[in-house]
Amino acid sequence: MPTITLDAISKQYSRQATAVQNIDLHIKSGDFMCLLGPSGCGKTTMLRMIAGLEHLSQGRLFIGDQLMDSPADGCFVSPEKRGLGLVFQSYALWPHMTVEQNIEFGLRLRKLPERERRTRTGEVMDKLGIASYAKRYPSQLSGGQQQRVALARMMVLKPKVLLLDEPLSNLDASLRLEMRAELKRLHQAFDTTILFVTHDQWEAMTLATTIAVMSEGQLQQVGSPDDIYARPANRFVAEFIGNPPINQIAADSTLGSRLNSQPDTHMLGIRPEDIHLTQAATPYALPAKVQGIMPTGGSWVLDLETEGQCLQLSTQIRPQVQAGEHTFCQIQPEHLHLFNTDGHRLENTRYGQARIIRNNVSTTTYMHAV
Amino acid sequence: MVGWITTALPNKRGLQLSLKDPATLLGLGLLTTFSYLILAPVISILMDAVNVNFGDSTRIGAEQGSFTLYYLERVFTSPISQRLFWQPLLNTLSVAIGAMCIAMVVGGIMAWLLSRTNLWGRGWFATALIVPFMLPTWTFALAWTTLFKNRSMGGQPGWLESMGYSSPDWLAYGPVPMIFILALHYIPLVILLFGNALRRLDSQLEDSARILGASRSTVAFRIILPLMRPALMSAMVLILADALGEFAVPYILGLPVQYDTLSTSLFRAISSRQTGVASVLAGAIMVLGCITLTIDLYLMREARRFVTLGGKGAMERRRPLGIWRLPATLLAATLFIIGVVLPLLTLFLSTIMRIPGRFHLSNFTLDYWIGTNLNTIALKNGILLTPEFWSATWNSLRIVGTASVCAGLLGLLVGYVVTRTPWRWLASSLRQLTFMPYLVPGIAFAAATLSLFAVQRGPVPALYGTSMILMLALIADQMPFASRAGISAMTQLGKEPEEAAQISGASWLRRMWSIIVPIQKGALVVGIVLPFISGIKGVSLFIILAVPATEVLTTYSLRLVDYNYTQAANAVVLMIAMLAWGGTILTQKLTKTGLAQGLES
């Protein structure tokens, strides 16, 4: 299983339109990596460059030790020779072929004897649970079934690397859950390196072993899902990941200066689940007014106003307050994310100290909430 | 285009990669081909208009090939210009505008009745009223002469004449019948274009206006009409453009009373070997065509602004006609009788009657179809036993068929290149180049082709008189439709199915053969059959380019008209109508698409 190495790659469509800018990325073999970013951030372009459907403008691309694309060296290996699998967002099944013929097509190109073709096609169809549709045409299948055929079509070739473009975005909610589990299982079963692209943070969080967050053609942060959520490298990542989104407080506002005294800080971030309601004036408690309460099923999102600032709080515990009531909210300094004027993360120096307080706080919060 | 230059030119790699790209290579090939087939003839004829032509050097007093304004002066300002250009222009415009007005009013009413009301037999009329569009225009012209021809022409008299009523000249020939016949021909076009737009109109738009308190008439004038304006204007312009190049109807109904239109004037100039004058006239027709179609393109761009409106609420809703239901249905039926039954029946009856207009059993005969040793100077056998008829049929099928297959395939390839090449200038120039013949009425394009291929140029021998020249001209003439069909099919397909095959390891040829062509089978059939039908019934290209050896059905029937073998000519026209109609029905069956969709794409 090869690694994929992107060495300072860029893609320009015209002088004005730069899709991908100077990206270094190393995808380890066996990794399940996700490229995450809002639409138009260049993540699909990256995927297509790795597949060879787009040419690099600058930089070098390796799969394993082999140089695949490098404008400087005049090297370009065409997609059909890269031995990759790519599942398109639209699935791109060939409408004039049956499920079986779709899956078999690649094997035919490789001139495999019919016997082997049949066994391999049968195997992969069994594994993905589509054997009973073998004779149907793509138009007679549901979205989820089509998606599995698209996967099977690539899996049957046993590619070293499998690329998935927004694999779940065309499915309805329940199917999406099902396929998410399936993909995770397949990653283990087929033992391939998988790189997938999505704009859905939940998909990324639940599936990937490593997430690369992209914005405007640039790589923002690469790390494990936990890392990216807990220690966002900059304001973009902090804002993009998390639902409801992180609360942002200007460091020079009344609330901001009360919460933080660390120099160079421009903006403070606090995750909605890190704000807690209390009814007494504990050390870190601030007076707040509840503006509204939105139940979201298992949890609740509260709109608070404190020190002239609107904050969102989310909790798994049923809030004991009503809209319009005055109460206290508690923000622990060690939970604050600090960013400088460039939007980069600053280390929170209260981090260590706050650890200790944390235990007390959680118990008090619990008490008050109950 | 700017984008391409800035990125691809500075680094050589862009160029290298693009040159390895099959789509770009193919595109360059196609660009060369079409430059030769389409652009070169047009340039050649424009050159002929300002250069001294063969045989004119003594009259003009300049050497052959040198620059001259003689032809322009002759056509536009000389004393003869009135007969050569200005009168025909006036005639053309009055016929075109007259036909357009009638077609718009009648067609508009019919479209509304068919798509928005509970007319009896709506489904049936929706197909039946389109039939005149599938018939060649001069079917009607011949039917008209069969009925109304008077003594000012030789040959067999019309039915009215032989029944004792002499029809006046204004009824038998000239603008009145021409306008009437062309209007009949274009009504279906209005029904199609306007009806489609009406059907697509979201009925929620009407509903919301009604809820806001608008009366029926306010809704009609303030909501529906403004929304329909682009479709209406577009239909008007298309009719004008098409009528400008119409040849067969003025040839049959105008010439006997010296009522020339631009196309017949051009035809006269060509047949009297006045190449320079013909070139100027062809240029003038092209300019007129360009003007009208530029207006159309502008209107279509306007229309696109409205496209987003088509919501889910576009459900079919019909308005009950109440006591008007019967009269409205009768109106539709009358239109069908006048537009389809009457002309076809007249033509058919005329082919089985010895003396026109005498409905007596002894007067009926099948001799003109299958008789032998008839008492005529030439054409001693019935039409079905005449070898020339069969050779003309074979020529029609062979020439038009080959050209249509080529055009269909080329159209798909153009679509492929336009959607795939990274060179945007290549895509847009191919698109525009293949669209160009649309701006040039057939008769002018035929003249242009003739001007390029009549003599040997470089390695290309003189092609005049061969079926090759007809095929080339037909291919070029059919490219606008074929390439539009190809482009829209390829745009709908998207890149991904092909890319998926590429990822699976398929080479370019393999992808074309196993993925693109099979998926586009339906589009390809439409792209071949529809040009085939229009080619089979087309006149203007053949009348200029065909010679007796390459005679096709259309020119054969016109020649029979010239020789006054009325029955035979009508029989041939009926055969053409059958071919065209049958072909259309077959396409609809094969592709399961209505004709409406086919015309629109």
Interface residues (C-beta under 8 A of the other chain):
Chain A: Q12 Y13 S14 R15 A17 A51 L53 H55 S57 P71 G74 F76 S78 P79 E80 K81 L84 G85 L86 F88 S90 A92 L93 W94 P95 H96 F105 G106 L109 R110 A150 R153 M154 L157
Chain B: V2 G3 W4 T6 T7 N11 R13 Q16 L17 G494 E496 P497 E499 A500 A501 Q502 I503 S504 G505 A506 S507 R510 S514 I515 P518 I519 K521
